[in-house]
Amino acid sequence: MTYGLIIEHIGELLTMDHGEGPIRGEDMKHLPVKKNGAIAIKDGLVAWIGTQEEAASLHAKERLDAGGKLVSPGLVDPHTHLVFGGSREHEMALKQQGVPYLEILKQGGGILSTVGSTRQAREEELLSKAKFHLDRMLSHGVTTVEAKSGYGLDRATELKQLRVAKQLNHEHPVEIVSTFLGAHAIPPEYKGRPEAFLDAMLQLLGDIEKEDLAEFVDIFCETGVFSVEQSRAFLLKAKEKGFSVKIHADEIDPLGGTEMAVGIGAVSGDHLVGASPEGIKALGEGNTIAVLLPGTSFYLNKGKYANARGMIEAGAAVTLSTDFNPGSSPTENLQLIMNLASLQLKMTPEEIWNAVTVNAAHAINRGDVAGKIAVGRKADIVLWDAPNHHYIPYHYGVNHTAAVVKSGRVVYRRRIDHEYAY
């Protein structure tokens, strides 16, 4: 047999092949690691996994030398706001001066600034901008990403965002899983009428289903946005329409969104910085996955991070994400989030790798196709310029990706110039 591609001379191979389902609680401390391994790929799928000695006798059209370094599944980023117009770098100085967010809103900034830019942008502009950001994610080792709408807050723009994500999913190597987040904020035209706005957003579900624009529905449950009761009713109606649901919950105040998410069977509860002890206990007992976003806590400089240790000790399945967005976490670098998980969330390297691969895949209903290297699975693989899995959470601020393989094809390779002029 002649394989399409053989990845050989692998020092450490993280297969993440624990079995079925997300990895929970104390089990997150364990990693399936193979030493001195090799992988053979055929027709875009992993066809064989074995030792370097066995690989020497195999035939392939192309061979990729890992150089004795680390190889893992493609990373999965399960919470991003990929498609949006404009940017908000001008707000940085205001934040540094201590200007409250509500005052920034009054000055035309904040989320409503992004909403205005996104409403004005043509689909072609949004597509080009989102591709730029997605290319960066790919270069950092991400092969599957969730992308939310939520910067339209009206019918036309929400559908526009979702159509852009769908087109990009067809055109770009990275797989995009779309989420409808029309209930991201209350637009000025609905000020004081949140129930009417939520009804308007629910009316979009028919078109979203007809055009196959999203499989998840999300809502921002927080003080000043949508209450727990409003969020529960909204998400249950979305579930009745056949959508899976997620929730932005307890980011600032412990409102009980975490407990509610578990109670209604949400696939994930995201942020959870203010999750109560009762909420953390519920995560350990239920099936909802905790998606933690330390980049947002870092960027907003609030000094408080989600209680990852408490969640893991309670038996929860924990994952990590960039929360890439223009206002509170403008980074495409999931490796940086891995660093922050180590430094601020006190997660071990093993827990971190489980969080950004297998658990992240389950957080977006892709546990059967992403986040794991196994025979018969799609060959989404990253070659790292790192000696072992401990190194990447340790060495921060740089890109450790050497090459990315998506569906068996090398789609990114970092150019390394070994000659320097001094």
Disulfide bonds with the S-S distance in Angstrom:
none
